[in-house]
């Protein structure tokens, strides 16, 4: 049996009253409940919609959909961690290595040519800060309607990896003045490698965010919970 839009709306209303914070969690629960309700009514046409919803809710035990919410959160974290790892390391395959080495070489040449490592580190620090501000502002404008999504929250967690590289650059380049103890060539190579990792990290984070949002958009097309949101 295929549920009507009115029946889907009734299911969404039932779920929304359970106090779930994240719209995408509501979408996931709606998807699951609607599928199960369809199965129950198909198997027993004598059931009405309310009875089928109550049976489905009861199948989750005393904690109701709260168990499902926890499972969704854990599942999303595992899903996007795997996606993050697979995407990040995919850029270190042989077909990208030559391009990365060329980039590191160009950074090294620039570093040696400037011969002012303290300025190089300071400029890098300023550029990273500016890039973070610009990217943050653009992402806020583009995805602001999705800020309350659990997928957005999970996706943004991976910014911590980019922040770690940023902290390494700041601590060793600015605070500890590592450039006073290493040759220009060595410093140039290290800088090139760090910049490469940061670029790959941001590309990876953007990929994770896009896939997470696409999942919600696909569910929204089916159930319309976020019909007013666009990307």
N, C-alpha and C positions, 0 to 999 in steps of 0.2 A: 504494500500500500504506500502511495506517495502522499506525504503530508502537504496540506494546503498552506499558503502564506499566512493565513489566519491562525492555523494551528501552530506554525513555527513561532509566530508572535506570542502566542499563549505560553509556549515553552520558554521563550526568552524572558517573559514576564515572571514566570515561576522561578527561573534561575537568578534573575536580577534581585529578587527579594531575599536571596540567601547571603547578600552582603559581600560579593566578590569585588575586589578592588580593581583588578586589571581587566579591561575590555577584551583582550585577546584570550584570557582565561575563560571568560564568559563565552567567547566564540567556540573555543575548544569543547567546553562542556555542552554547549548547545548542539554542536555537531554530534557528539557522542550520544546525548540524550535523544535527539531526534532520530538517529539511526536505530537506537534500541526501542524507542516507542513504535517506530514503523514495523520492527520485527514482531513486537508483542501484538499489535493490532492485526497484522497480517496473519499471525498464528491463531489469534482469537478475535474475530471480528465483533464479538459481543462486547468487548472492552471499549469504553469511551476514552477520550483523550486524557481526562483527569486521572482516571484509574491507571492508565498506562504510565503516566508521568510519576504517579505515586509509587508504583511498583518499581520503576527504574530508580527512583530516589532511594527506595528501601534497599535495593541491591547493594548500595554502598555502605550499609551498616549504620551504626549509631552516629557516626561522624558525618554522614551524608556526603555531599559533594566536596567537603573539606579534604577528604582523602584524595579525591581526584585532583584538586587544586595543588596539593603537595606533590603528587605524582607528575603533574604537568610541569611544575617548576623544576623538579629534578630532571625530568626528561629534556626540557629546553636547555638546561645548563649543560647536560651531557652532549646533546645534539650540536649546540653551537661551539662547544669546546672542541669536539671532533672536527667540525667544519673549519674552525679557526686554525687548528693544527694542520689539517690537510691542505688548506689554502696557503698558509704561510710557507710550509716546506715545499709546496709545488713550485714556488718561484726559485728554488735553489737546485732545480734540475739542470742537466747539462746545457739545454738550449738557452738558458738565461745566464749561465755562469760567465760566458765570454763577454756579454754586455755589462755585467756587474764588474768584472775585472777591468774593463775599459773605463767605466765610470770611476772606479777607485784610482786608476792610473791618472785620470784627468784631475781628480781632486788632489792627488799627491803632487802633480806638476804645479797646480795652482798654489798649493800650500808652500812649496819650496820657492816658487817665484815671488810670492808675497814676502817671505822671510820674516814675517811678523806674526808668529804663532799666537801671541796674546790677542791680537786684533782678529785673527781668524776664529778663535774660540769665542770671543765676544760677539762677533758678527753672527756666528752660528747660533749662539744663544738667543740673540735678538730675532733672527729669522724664524727659529722654532717657535718662539712666543707669538710672533705675528701670525705664523701659519696656524697655530692652534686657535688663536682668536678668530681668524677669518673662517677656518673650517667650522669652528663651533657656531659662529653666527649663521653661516650658510646652512648648516645642518639644522639649526634651530628653526630657521624660516621654512626650510623644506619639509621637515618632519615634525613641526610643533604640535600638529594634531595627534601625533602618535607618542607624545612624551609620557603618557600614562600607561603605555603598553609594557607588559612584562618582557616581551621580546626586545623592546628598545632598551630596557634596563639591563637585561642580560648582555645584549650586544655591546653596550657602552662599557661594560666591565673590562673589556679587553683593551681599553685605552690605557689601563695600568701598565701594560707591556711597553707601550710607546713612552709613557712617563718614566719608566725605569731607565730606558736608554737616555732620555733627556737628563735624568738625574746623574747618570754616569758622566755625561758630557760636562755638566755643570760642576760636579764635585772634583773631577780630576783635571778638567781644563781650566776652571776659574778659581776654585778654592785651593786645590793642592798644587796648581801651576805645574802640571806634569810636563809641559813643554820646556821647562828649564832642565830637565833630566834626560831627555831623549833627543835623538837627532831629528832633523826636519823631515827626512824621508820616512822614518818610522812613524812620526806623528801624522804625516800626510796619509799614510796607508791606514792607520787607526781611524783617522777622521773619515776617510772614504768608506771604510767598512761600517762605521756607526751610522753615517748618513744613509747608506744603502739599506741597513736594517730598519731604520726609521721609515723610509719610503715604503718598503715591503710591508711593514706593520700597518701603516695607514691604508694601504691598498687592501690588505686582508681585513681590517676592521670594517672598511666600507663594504666589502663583499658580504661579510657576516650580517651587517645591518640590513643590506638590501634583501638578502634571502629571508631574514627574519620577518621583515615587513611584507614581503611578497606572500608569505604564508598567511598573514592576517588579511591581506587584500583578497586573496583567493577565497578565504572563508567568508569575508564580508560580502563578496559577490553572491554567495549562496544564501547568507542569512541576514545581510543588511544591517548588522549592528553598528558598523562604522561608516554608513553610507554618506555621511556628511564630510568625511575626511578624504583628502587627496594627497598625493605625493608628486 
